[in-house]
Structures are given as C-alpha cells and as structure tokens.
Amino acid sequence: MAQIQVNFVSAPQPVPALRRLRSRAARGAPKWRLGPVGFGYVAALADAAAIIVAGLTTALLRVVLFGGALEGLRTGFDVGLTVAVLVVLAELHKGGYAPARYADKSGQLARAFPLWNLTALGALALGVATRAVGDYPRGGLALFYLLGLTSLLLARRAVAAGLAGLLARGLAPRRRIAMVGFEDALEELPAAVEEGGAEIVCRFALRESDSFFLEDLKLAVAAIRVHRPDDVIVALPWTRGDLVDGCLAALAKLPIAVHLGLGGPLNGLSRVEMTEVGPLRGLTVTRRPLGALQQFEKRAFDLVVAALALALLSPLLLAVAALIRLDGPGPILFRQKRYGLNQEPFRIFKFRTMRVMDDGAVVRQATRADSRVTRIGAHLRRLSIDELPQLLNVLIGDMSIVGPRPHALAHDQLYVEKLARYARRHNVRPGITGWAQVSGHRGEIANDSAMLARLEHDLYYVDNWSLWLDIKIVAMTALSRRAHSNAY
C-alpha cells in the first residue's frame, strides 16, 4: 500500500469533512500573518526610507557643519528619493524582495553592495553630468554614497532579522512543499528544503508497479488538494518518461507550481538552470565563473590594488631584499612553476625563505620548525611577507589579488587524482590570498580531509564571487589573526 505522511488526514475524505479539518487547523493558526506580497512591500519601503534618510542626513550635516539655509534639505531629499526609486525598481525587476532573499542576514551586504554601486553611482554620475543636482557639493555626494550604503545595509539586516522573528512566531508563512515520487528517490531529496525555511507538509510514496501507480497517484493528488502547498516536487527517475508524464498530467490539474526533482548527482551542484542552445533545451550545470563585466571589475580591482601596494610597500620590499642577501648566499626571489587559470602553468614569485629551491616531480611541503627555512625566512613566512612579490604576478596577469592559492605542480597533480572537483579551482586566476586562507585553512596539508576543507572554501569563492567578497577577504587578510594561522 502507498505510504502517506500528512498532517491532518491519512486518506482522501468527503468534501464536507475536508472543510471541517481545514477549519480546525485554521483555528490553531495565528490570526495574522505577513504574506510574501506584504513582505515585499515592507522590504521595498525599508530600502527607500533608508536611502532617503541618508540623503536628508547628508544635507543636514552640510547645514550644521558649513552653514546654509535649510532649503538645502530639499535637494538632499530629491537626491535620496531619485536613488531610492532606482534601487527599488532594480530589485523588483530581479525579484529581490522575495522572502527567500532575506533568509540569510549575514549575506545582505554582498547583495546590497553591487546593487548600490550600479544604481547610486550611475544616478549620481548622471546627475553631475546633467547638472540635475545643482550646486550640491561633490564631497556631499561622496558622503551620501557612504551613508546610503551603510543605511541600506542596516535596513536590510533589520528586515532579515524581523523576518526570522516572524517565522519563529509563526507570523510569516513558510513556503509549503509537497513531495511525490518513489520512496528511494524521496529519500535522496536534500534536507536543505527544510533548512532553507520551507515546510514539507506532505510526502507521498508511489509504488513502481504499473498496476498500483495510477491508484497511488490519485490518492496523492487528493492529499495535495487537502494541504494546498505552494509547490510540489516530483521525485521520479527521468528515465521513466511514461511515469513522469502521467504524474505531471495529474498534478497539472492543481493550481500550484510543480517541479521535477533533480535527484542523484545533480543535487550536489550549486546551480542548475534550464537553457536553450539553438533549438535544443538542456540543463546548465556549470557556467563561466565570471561574466564579461565581472572579469573587467576584478581585473581593474587587481591592477589598482597591486599598483598601489607596490608603490606603498617598495621601501619594505627593498629592505627585505637586502636582508635576504645579507642572510646568506642564493637568489633573493624564489620562482616555482604553478598552475593558473585553465590549468596553464606560470612561474610564481616569492621571497626566498628556504635553502632549497624545489621545483620538480617531488616538492616537500614546509612543516613547523622546518630545518630548511632560513633565519630571516622564518620571520617572512610567519608575517606572510614572502608572498608580496606575487604583486608582480598580478600585474603580469598570471594571478589575482584574491583567489584560490596555487600549489606546486607535484601537489596539484596529486589532488586532481584524489578529489574529483579539485580542478574547478582553476576556473579563476589563483590569488595571493583567498577565502580558504582567511578562514583558517592555510599552511601544511596534513591529510585529505584538510585538503577537502580548503577545497570547499575555494569552490565557494569560485561560485559566489563578488567585488565585495574580494574587498572583505583583503580586509580580513590585513586585520584578522586567523588569516595568518599555521604560517610557518
């Protein structure tokens, strides 16, 4: 017999009974709930209010600090209102006010930063070019940019925290999911459905036998009618096209969204999208990590940071070069072959910190209290100063300021064979610092689990790159002690 797991009923009931059951359930539910549309209004108004307040605050500070008439507040309001309208329209266009976008409070800055740059900077540049901002001071525009970004972030974090509180009290509806399919396939569906804030209200296991499948499917449809979920996930093997077609035809009679569960190895992929290549349709399981605009942004960031760092740190670099020369014989720079973007080899530059220059089929990792490390080299490695010559690799184009750290070829080839996803690290340029390093995964790789932890962080960076993430990693590299742990 088919397995049914429901909240209120275990089998289809007559219509009057179903109505009574729904009435009893409704009596136990909160009288008021914030729906998705209402939440969208609240989130949009919070964004708009935060930006307008930033515009007014900028104008008020100008009056207080430099004098002037209060009529200047009108200009501040106009600037804030214009930018607020653009921000809200941009978010509405891409569905940015859906509750799911506010599920993670800590991720709001990564969402707000690129949006603010595209809309606020574009609007301000246009205003200056057309003189629409009148005599608004340029320093005031810069202050508005900083205050607007800060207030937008605070508003979004407050909305995200408020949503979490409403969900905990049952005052905001979770997305209600029903699952239908073979029992083994249902078990393969990721538990992240509930972890992401959704609620599984019905699981219905269908028997594979043709003689029972249609009977079970009718029962499943009846159970789904009772619960009225927002979505139904069909967990059937795609190789059974006849059963999938029959299931979709039966569920199409219900006024809900129906999704084919991916199952199997596709569950482990970070993004899966439907795409059209000419007349063919297919699933996109991997994509280019960076689009054309993102590549330009990252390369411009690399060039600016590398050039400034070399200019500011040139006295330190010269002093370190002199100390290495005085410490003993050997070259100042150590060059070793590494794999870069698309697994193309390049020569990495480092200050020489060891008495050996391994660059062959066997490269021994540095260990704590390694006898091969020179006196000055120990200090350089502990402070990560030995990595600074890689700024030259960044200017050349072999490396980026931020990215997965490149390993010696011998180590790279070893882990490519052990870890199936390892080669994806080479889908972006390697970096002087990276997400794995600032998260405490640097230094000696003692076992496969340590390499796997580093790999997971590297792939997170590849799949979630943003200019803000690069800025955050650079700041953590400079300020966080964790970024320099296990440096020896």
Buried (B, 14 or more C-beta within 10 A) or exposed (E): EBEBBBEBBEEBBEEEEBEEBBEEEEEEEEEEEBEBEEBBEBBBBBBBBBBBBBBBBBBBBBBEEEEEEEEBBEBBBBBBBBBBBBBBEBBEEEEBBBBEBBBBBEBBBBBBBBBBBBBBEEBBEEBEEEEBBEEBEEEBBEBBBEBBBBBBBBBBBBBBEBBBEBBEEEBBBBBBBBBBBBBEBBEBBEEEBEEEBBBBBBBBBBBBEEEEBBBBBEBBBBBBBBBBBBBBBBBBBEEBEEBBEBBBEBBEEBEBEBEBBBBEEEEEEEEEEEEEEEEEEEEEEEEEBBEEEBBEBBBEBBBEBBEEBBEEBEEEBEEBBEBBBEBEEBEBBBBBBBBBBEEEEBEBBBBBBBEEEBBEEEBEBBEEEBEEBBEBBBBBBBEBBBBBBBBBBBBEBBBBBBBBBBBBBBBBEBBBEEBEBBEBBBBBBBBBBBBBBBBBBBBEBEEEEBBBBBBBBBBBBBBEBBBBBBBBBBEBBEEBEBBBBEBB
